[in-house]
Amino acid sequence: MYCKHEHRAKEGLPVQVATLLVMAEQEKKNQLSEGIEGKPKQTDASSPQEVSDVGEIDEDLLKKKAEDVRIGGIEGGATHSTLIVVDGSGNKLSELKGPGTNHWQLGIPETVARINGMISRIKTELKIPEKTPLDCVGLSLSGCEEKETDRIIKESLLRDYPNASKNYIVSSDTLGSMKTGLENGGIVLIAGTGSNALLINPDGKTYGCGGWGHVIGDEGSAYYIAHRACKYVFDDLDDLKKAPYPITYVWPALKNFFHVADRHALLSHLYSNFEKVSFAKFAKEIATGCENKDPLCLDIFRENGEYLAMHVIALAKKAHNDLLLSPGGLKVICVGSVWKSWNFIKTGFTEAIHASNIIDELTLHHLTTSSAIGACYLAADHVKEIRLKKNYANNIDSFYHYKRNNYSGIPDFSIPEKSVASLWGVCRGPCNKS
């Protein structure tokens, strides 16, 4: 195994992708002799169809009326996924929820099996025969950031589940969110279990910030909130470094949430039995602490807002003027459960944006529909014969507008002054300088 990894690394492939390739090759060998355990392969008299290139003509699709075309789109996260199917005119025919589909957590075989399971369920709802595949499915999945990984997922689906869909277009969850709400580009900022940000300029060039996972990233996410709270407790009780505010709410909440009596009992949840999704859910208890005005919880969310702003600032430096100077300024689509606590991250976010002196105007938007719609748009764009009607304005709703010239600069002093000053070298309130 090591030699194969090393060989592919020498060929210039990233180590992670090389690992996936070896896993996929081994899985293929296992399937030939035994099949996927617990997940029988679909069989058909015909061999799996090859992936069509963009612009390739599908003669069968040309003969179909728009109302008979079936395009799918999956929004896939670490916690859950959503599948939507539309017809050739863009009319939504059905929607269903499914389990998480992050291949880094599940492995590719389990990920594609879950995708197939969702497609099978929705085909049943739509009374589509089992052996009749959808025309194309867009997959906007968390963890799909590399072309080689996307290719492996696509080929695995076509090989192992030929009745699910004729074709696939695989992309990141950030791209799916972008294509749902913005036609000409902007920023998508995901703050769910993990965090990630993507900028698409009008010329099609893309830039990312974050999305590296919980070991070295995920700032601004639910995981980061939970980890930050846990770290404060451990350091405070060790007297290594006192938390900025008392842990009188966070420590009891931590013990109650994980059903432990002390820190030693908590270790299994952090190491041997660690599950990122489950651990990140503790962030909801910190949000409850904010509602009860616990100062440490408020400070954690304030800091989280700063980190989310820093993602936007990093990408704004690479944004075209067409985006920066458009009506409403730079448009940011905000996705993920952390944004439900906007009231608690707002101060940290806006102060960091203002202190950076990078952005003069921006508007934050929520999606009013699942980004599975954007995945449908991506799938339709991939098939030359389909031209869906796309109403981007109906898919988003703005919830905050910042304009530098109108910014009041009045901070929220519900808790003492914190770290924006140290991040950006500015003072909140009176500042004594020698």
Secondary structure, DSSP 8 states (H G I E B T S, - for coil): -HHHHHHHHHTT--HHHHHHHHHHHHHHHHHHHT-STTS-----SS-------TT---HHHHHS-GGG--EEEEEE-SSEEEEEEE-TT--EEEEEEEE---HHHH-HHHHHHHHHHHHHHHHHHTT--TT--BSEEEEEETT--SHHHHHHHHHHHHHH-TTTBS-EEEEEHHHHHHHHH-SS-EEEEEESSSEEEEEE-TTS-EEEEE---TTT--TTSHHHHHHHHHHHHHHHHHTSS--SS--TTHHHHHHHHHT-SSHHHHHHHHTTT--HHHHHTTHHHHHHHHHTT-HHHHHHHHHHHHHHHHHHHHHHTT--HHHHTSTTSEEEEEESGGGGGHHHHHHHHHHHHHHHT--SEEEEEEESS-THHHHHHHHHHHSTT------GGGGEEEEEEEEGGG-------SS---THHHHHT--SS-----
